Amino acid sequence: MGHDLPVLVVGADGVLGAAIATRLAAAGTPVVGTSRRGTAGMLPLDLAAAASSWQLPGRLQSAVLCAAVTSIAECRMQPAHARLVNVDATVELAARLIALGARVVFLSSNQVFDGAVARTPADAARCPRTAYGRMKAEAEIAILGLTASTLVVRLTKVVHGDMPLFAGWRDAFEYGQPVRPFADLPLAPLALDFAATAVTGALSCERGGVLQVSATHDITYADMARRLARAFGHPETLVAPVHAAIGTGAIEHVPRHTTLDTTMLRESIGLEAPSPWAAVDALAGAMRGGRK
């Protein structure tokens, strides 16, 4: 496969897609991005639209599939639309890209598992408990079945300063108002930069199958809020934890764990799983650097 050919980033105007495209370009890799929003300089590609409307380059080195309906609540409340994007159109796009000679890297999630055990192995049986997780699991199986070179990259929660939840916490702290994060909902947060580094590194990984990217251990949203309060110079007493209520809002399932085994991350591309606090500290730094 020619390394002078471009890498296609599907969803390059999303937060993670943009970070991946930027990192590739900085390394001198030709990049073509797609956008469903009509972003200037990108190919128009809306997974919810007819496949006949998709514009794809003639020849590609690889393709990173970042675009998806990622809202847990939206996947549960609008399953037909979400499934069209997350499964049907994504698998069809992957097949077309493979036919063009591209190696496909599909971004997935720890939500393909139920979170019953910590550091779930990559080859564990999929057992999703959310609509989003079920869609990701179905897409994984179909895309991996297209060709042996396809790589699925499963990520735990990627956090960044554009997330309304964290911006809301920061604003509440500034006004001396309490925040009410979940004390029993775990996450293994990844900094945006680390996630982009892992995905771009995966493009040079010759093996197909599944590569998992995770923080070393779980923390709770309440733990995260306390750390952010301290980082912003506010008292932890502004953090008033609550319990997650399943079936309300975006809470569909409360796992015991969200971490994934990262043995292949270390062995294949030489990255060690980061501490979850590294992601929280990076988030605090980004949010202090400018209001998101």
N, C-alpha and C positions, 0 to 999 in steps of 0.2 A: 504494500500500500504506500503510495507516494506521500511523503511528509510535506511536499510543497502544495498539496491539495488542502482546501479549507476544511475547518471543523464547523459544522452547523450546530448552533445553539438554539434549540426550539424554546421559545419563551425568553428571549434575551433581554426583554425589557422588564422582566420580573426581577425581584431583588436578588435571588440566588443566580438566576440566569445571567444577569448583568455582571455580577461579581465573577462568574466563570468566564464570560466573554472577555472581560477586562484583563483577567489574569492571563488568558491565552494570548491576547494581543500583545501584552507586555513582554511575553516570552518570545515574540516574533512569529507566532503561529497565525496563519491567515484564518479569519473568523467571518462567518456569515451568520447573522442573527435573524430570527423571525419574531413577528409581533402580531397579535390579534387587534391591537389598538391603532395600527397605522403609524407606528413610530418611524420617523424619518430615517432613511438609511438601512432599514430592515425589510426583509421580505414579508408581505402580508400572509399570515397563516393563522386561521381560526379553526381550532379543532372542533368547534360546535357547528361549523359551516360544512357545506358539501365538499367532499374530498376533491371534486373536480375544480374547486376554486384554489386549492393549495398551489403555491409556487415553490418549487424546489430547484436547487442548483443542479447542473448536469453531472458533475463529478465531485465526490467528497472523500475526505480521509475518514472522518468519524462524525457522528451526530450525538449530541447530548440532549435527551428529552427531559426538559425542565417544566414545560407547561402542564398544568393540571388544575382541577378544582380541588383546593387543599383545605377548604373550610369544613370542619367536622360537621357543623350544623347544616351547612348547605348540602353536603352529601346525604345527610339523613332526611332532610326535608324536601329536597329536589332530586331524588335518586335517578330519575330517568335522564335528566340533563347531565348530571354528574357522571353517570355511567357512560353516556355517549362520549364525553370528553376523556374520562380517565381510563376507559377500557376500549370501547369499540374504535374510536378514532385514533387513539394512541397506538393500538396494535396495528391498525391499517397503515398508519404513518411509518411505523417501524419496518413493516414488510416492504413498503415502497423504498425506504432509504437503503435497506439491505440489497434490494434489487439494483440500486444505483452503485453498489460496491462499498457503501459506508458501513463501518463498524458502529453498532448502536450501543450507547450507554444510557440506561433507563434509571431515572432517580425514583427510589421507592422509600419506604418508611418502616420504622420499627412497629408500626401499627398492623403489620401483617401477622403479628403475634399477640397473644392475650396478656403478656406481661406477667405470667405466673412465676417465672424464674428470672434471675438476674443474668446478664451477659448471655443472652440466648444465642446458641450456635447458628451459624448461617444455614446449616442443613437441617435445622429443626423443622418439624411439620408446621406449616402455616395454620394459624388458628385465630383469625381476626375477630374482634368483638365490636367493631364499628363499621358503619357503611363505607367510610373512606378506606379503612383497612381491608375490607373485603374486595373493594375495587382494585386496590393496589396489588393484592394477592392474585387476583384473577389476571390482571395485566402482566404481572411477573411471569406467571406460568406460560401464558401465551407467547410472550416476547422471547423468553428463554427457549421456547420450542421452535423458534424460527431458524436459528443457526447456533452452532456451538461457540461462536466468537462473541456473542452478545453478553454484555456485562450489566448486571443489576447492582446499583449502589444504594444500599439502604442507609438512611440517615436518621439519627434521633433528632430532637427538636433543634432547629436552627434559629437562633435569636439575633435580632438586629434592632437598631434604633427606630425603624419605621413602624414597628408594631404598636398599634394603639393601646394595648394593655399597659405596656411599660411607660409609654408617654403619659398615660393617664396617672400612673403611680407617681411619676416625677412631678407632674403638675399638682397633684394632691399634696405631696410632701411640701412643695413650695408654699402652699396656702395653709399649712398646718392641719390638713384634713387627713383622717385615717384612710388607709387602704385595707381591703379585705381579701387577701389572697387565700387560695386553698391550702390548708395545712396537711391534707392527705392525698394530694394529687402530685405524683412524682414526675420529674423530667430529668433527662441527661443532656443538658443544653450544650450546643456547639456554637462557637463564634462563627459569624458569616465568613470571615477570612479563612478560618480553618476548613470549613465545609467546602469552600471553593478550591482550596489547595488540594483537598482530598479528591475531589471530582476531577480536576485537571490532571492530577497524578494518576488517576485511574485510566486515563486515556493512553498512558504509556504501559499499562499493565497488559501483558500478552494473554493472560488467561481469561477465559469466559466464566460465566457462572455468577456468583454473588460475592460482593465485597461490602463489608459492614463498617460504618463510621459511627462512633459513639463516644461520649464522655466516659470516664472511668467508673463513675458511680452516679446514682440518682441523688437529687436534692428535691425539695418541695418548692412550690411557688412561694410559700411563706418564707422559707429560707432565703430565697432569691430576693424577696422584697426587703428583708432585713439588711441584706448585704448592700442593696442599692440605696436604702435609706442612709446607711453609714457613709457610702461613697458620695452621696449628695450633701452630706453634712447635716443630716436630720436625725432625730431620736428614733430608735427602734420602737418606741411606744406608739408611734403612728401606725404600726403594722398590727392589725386586728384580724388574725386568721379565722377562717370559717371552714366548714366542711363541705366538700363537693356533694351536690345533690344530683344523683344520676337521673337522667330523663328531662332535665331542665337546661335551658340555654344550649351551650355547646357540649355539655357533659353527657356522653353516651356510655362511657365505660371508665371505671377507675382501676387502672392496673396496679399491681404491687410493685412492678419494676418496669423500666423502659430501656435499660441498657442492653447493648448487643456485644457479642464476642467480636473482638477486633484483631484476632490473630493474623488474618490475611492482610489486613491493612498494614501491619508492621512487616510481614514477610514479603508482600508484593510490592509495596511502594515506600517502605521505610518510614512510615509515620506511626508515632505512638499515640495512643488514645489520650486526649487532654483531660485535665481536671475540669469538672463542671464550673468551678469558680473562675477559670480562665475566661469562659464565655461571659459570665456575669460581669467580670471586671472590664472586658472589652466593650460590653454593652454600655456600662457606666461611662467609660471614656468617650465613646461615640456620642452619647447623649449629652455629655458635658460640653463636647466640642461644637455643638450647634443644636438648636431645637429642631426635632424631627417632626 
